[in-house]
Amino acid sequence: MNDVKLKDYDTKLEETNAVPWEEWFAEMAAFREEHNNCLVPHGYKTSNGHSLWHWVEKVRRDYAEGKVSEEQFQRLDKLHFIWDMEDLRWETGFSELQNFHDEHGHCIVPKGYRGKDKKFPLWLWVATQRDYDGVYPRDKFHRLDAINFVWNIREYEWERAFGQLEAYKAENGDCLVPEKYMVDGDLDLGAWVVKQRADLHFNFLSQDKMQRLNDIGFSWAATEGSPLIVMMPNDNTESPKSSL
């Protein structure tokens, strides 16, 4: 930003002082009510011509300089006001995830998915939340939890497949799922069943999961009456690696 633009920017921020703080707060609260967030777009003006975006920028600068009172902070914070750029990115991601949830009914964002504007990499943002290093902020955790955010995608996928296997057993009377048996759109239940056998063989399957599979009559052999052989892919063929 060159000196002329910086001076104009600073002037615009200071001009917001001509409007009482309470009036600005009411505008901010109205924006929050209408949009369900405080992501005020660049250059946004209210219906009465007030530059709400400049006021938001002024509040952030005042906060950084310690000029926001405790009462003002608390009132804005209850609106989930965005205080810094790190929060800005989080709120942007959360807003996009809410839109995704409203449209699809869940928060399982596919790899490569971008937001409604096709710019925000929502799938990466979701992965970042799951891989957060440290104690996740409580307020943000509860907001994600409220829209049924899936924190452990592996457990979610296992439970999803297990539920489909239960349905298969109820319909067919056994758990001998054929190869390439697709369910629920994109779930290869046949491959998942093979993986459970392999996971047991290599001690990757937990005792709890093994017991749950046993309880529904899971067949640890590839076909009824066959030896317990784990079939693993080898190039374009399958060959037995070892038996239990």
C-alpha positions in Angstrom: 0.0 0.0 0.0 1.6 3.3 -1.1 1.7 6.4 1.0 -1.3 8.1 -0.7 -3.5 5.0 -0.3 -2.3 4.5 3.3 -3.2 8.1 4.2 -6.6 7.7 2.6 -7.2 4.4 4.4 -6.2 6.0 7.7 -8.5 9.0 7.0 -11.4 6.6 6.3 -10.8 4.8 9.6 -10.8 8.0 11.6 -14.0 9.3 9.8 -15.8 6.4 11.5 -15.5 8.4 14.8 -18.2 10.7 13.5 -20.8 8.0 14.1 -21.5 7.0 17.7 -20.1 3.6 18.7 -23.6 2.3 19.7 -24.9 3.1 16.2 -22.0 1.1 14.7 -22.6 -1.8 17.1 -26.3 -1.9 16.1 -25.2 -2.0 12.4 -22.7 -4.8 13.2 -25.4 -6.8 15.2 -27.8 -6.4 12.2 -25.2 -7.7 9.8 -24.5 -10.7 12.1 -28.3 -11.4 12.3 -28.7 -11.3 8.5 -25.5 -13.2 7.5 -25.0 -15.4 10.6 -21.3 -14.2 10.7 -19.2 -11.1 11.1 -17.4 -11.5 7.8 -18.0 -7.9 6.5 -16.8 -7.8 2.9 -14.2 -5.2 1.7 -15.9 -1.9 1.1 -19.3 -3.0 2.5 -21.7 -0.2 3.3 -24.9 -0.3 5.3 -28.3 0.8 3.9 -27.7 4.2 5.4 -24.4 4.6 3.7 -22.1 3.8 6.6 -18.9 2.1 5.7 -19.1 -0.9 8.1 -16.0 -2.4 6.7 -13.9 0.6 7.6 -15.4 0.6 11.1 -14.5 -3.1 11.5 -10.9 -2.3 10.5 -10.8 0.6 13.0 -12.0 -1.6 15.8 -9.3 -4.2 15.0 -6.7 -1.5 15.0 -8.0 -0.1 18.3 -8.0 -3.5 19.8 -4.4 -4.1 18.8 -3.5 -0.8 20.4 -5.5 -1.5 23.6 -8.1 1.1 22.9 -11.2 -1.2 23.1 -12.9 -1.2 26.5 -13.7 -4.5 28.2 -17.4 -3.9 27.8 -17.0 -3.2 24.1 -14.9 -6.3 23.7 -17.4 -8.5 25.5 -20.3 -7.2 23.5 -18.6 -7.7 20.2 -17.1 -11.0 21.2 -20.6 -12.4 21.8 -21.3 -11.6 18.1 -18.2 -13.7 17.2 -16.5 -10.5 16.0 -13.3 -11.3 14.1 -10.4 -9.7 16.0 -7.4 -10.7 13.9 -6.4 -12.3 10.6 -6.1 -15.8 12.1 -9.6 -15.6 13.3 -10.7 -14.2 10.0 -9.5 -17.3 8.2 -11.2 -19.6 10.8 -14.5 -17.7 10.5 -14.3 -17.9 6.7 -13.8 -21.6 6.9 -16.6 -22.1 9.4 -19.0 -20.1 7.3 -18.2 -22.2 4.3 -18.6 -25.4 6.3 -22.0 -24.2 7.6 -23.0 -23.6 3.9 -21.8 -27.1 3.0 -23.6 -28.6 6.0 -26.9 -26.8 5.1 -26.7 -28.1 1.5 -25.5 -31.7 2.2 -26.7 -32.5 5.7 -23.2 -33.4 6.9 -19.6 -32.1 7.3 -17.7 -34.8 5.3 -16.1 -32.5 2.8 -14.6 -34.4 -0.1 -10.9 -33.9 -1.1 -10.4 -31.0 -3.4 -13.7 -29.3 -2.5 -13.7 -25.5 -2.5 -16.4 -23.2 -1.2 -19.3 -21.7 -3.0 -17.1 -19.1 -4.7 -14.7 -22.0 -5.8 -11.8 -20.2 -4.2 -11.7 -21.2 -0.5 -10.1 -24.6 -0.1 -12.6 -25.9 2.4 -11.3 -29.5 2.4 -7.9 -28.3 3.5 -9.4 -26.1 6.2 -11.3 -29.1 7.5 -8.2 -31.2 7.5 -6.3 -28.5 9.4 -9.0 -28.5 12.2 -8.6 -32.2 12.6 -4.8 -32.0 12.7 -4.7 -29.1 15.1 -1.6 -29.2 17.3 -2.5 -28.5 20.9 -5.7 -27.9 22.8 -8.4 -26.8 20.4 -10.1 -23.5 21.4 -13.2 -24.4 23.4 -15.5 -21.9 21.8 -14.6 -23.0 18.3 -14.8 -26.6 19.3 -18.4 -26.2 20.5 -19.4 -24.3 17.4 -18.0 -27.1 15.2 -19.6 -29.8 17.4 -23.0 -28.1 17.1 -23.0 -28.9 13.3 -21.8 -32.5 13.9 -18.2 -31.9 12.7 -16.4 -35.2 12.4 -13.1 -35.0 14.3 -11.8 -38.5 13.5 -12.5 -39.3 9.9 -11.1 -42.8 10.1 -13.4 -43.8 12.9 -16.3 -42.2 11.1 -15.6 -44.2 7.9 -15.2 -47.4 9.9 -18.6 -46.9 11.6 -20.2 -46.0 8.3 -18.9 -49.2 6.7 -19.9 -51.3 9.8 -23.4 -50.0 9.5 -23.6 -51.0 5.9 -22.3 -54.4 6.8 -25.0 -54.8 9.3 -27.5 -53.9 6.6 -26.0 -56.4 4.3 -26.2 -59.2 6.9 -29.8 -58.4 7.6 -30.7 -58.6 3.9 -28.5 -61.6 2.9 -28.1 -63.6 6.1 -24.3 -63.6 6.1 -21.3 -61.2 5.9 -19.7 -62.8 2.8 -19.7 -59.5 0.8 -18.6 -60.0 -2.8 -15.7 -58.1 -4.4 -16.3 -54.6 -5.6 -19.7 -54.5 -3.8 -20.5 -50.7 -3.8 -23.0 -49.2 -1.3 -24.0 -45.8 -0.1 -22.8 -44.2 -3.4 -19.0 -44.5 -3.0 -18.3 -47.1 -0.4 -16.6 -50.3 -1.6 -17.9 -52.7 1.1 -16.2 -55.7 -0.4 -12.8 -54.0 -0.1 -13.6 -52.9 3.4 -14.4 -56.5 4.5 -11.1 -57.7 3.0 -9.3 -54.9 4.9 -10.8 -56.1 8.2 -9.4 -59.5 7.6 -6.0 -58.1 6.8 -6.1 -55.8 9.8 -6.8 -58.7 12.1 -3.9 -60.7 10.7 -1.4 -57.8 11.2 -2.8 -56.9 14.6 -4.2 -53.6 13.4 -7.7 -54.3 14.4 -8.7 -53.3 17.9 -10.3 -55.8 20.3 -13.5 -53.8 20.4 -13.9 -53.7 16.6 -13.1 -57.4 16.4 -15.7 -58.2 19.0 -18.3 -56.1 17.2 -17.6 -57.9 14.0 -17.8 -61.3 15.7 -21.1 -60.3 17.3 -22.8 -59.9 13.8 -21.2 -63.2 12.5 -18.4 -61.7 10.5 -16.6 -64.3 8.4 -12.9 -64.1 8.9 -12.4 -66.5 6.0 -12.8 -65.2 2.4 -15.5 -67.8 1.6 -17.5 -70.1 3.9 -15.6 -73.2 4.9 -12.3 -71.9 3.4 -9.1 -71.6 5.5 -8.4 -68.2 7.2 -6.1 -66.8 4.4 -5.5 -63.1 4.1 -5.7 -62.0 0.4 -3.6 -58.9 -0.3 -3.2 -57.1 -3.6 0.1 -57.7 -5.5 0.4 -55.6 -8.6 -2.8 -56.5 -10.6 -3.3 -59.9 -9.0 -4.1 -61.2 -5.6 -2.2 -63.9 -3.8 -2.2 -65.3 -0.3 0.4 -63.8 1.9 0.0 -66.0 5.0 -2.6 -67.9 6.9 -3.8 -67.5 10.5 
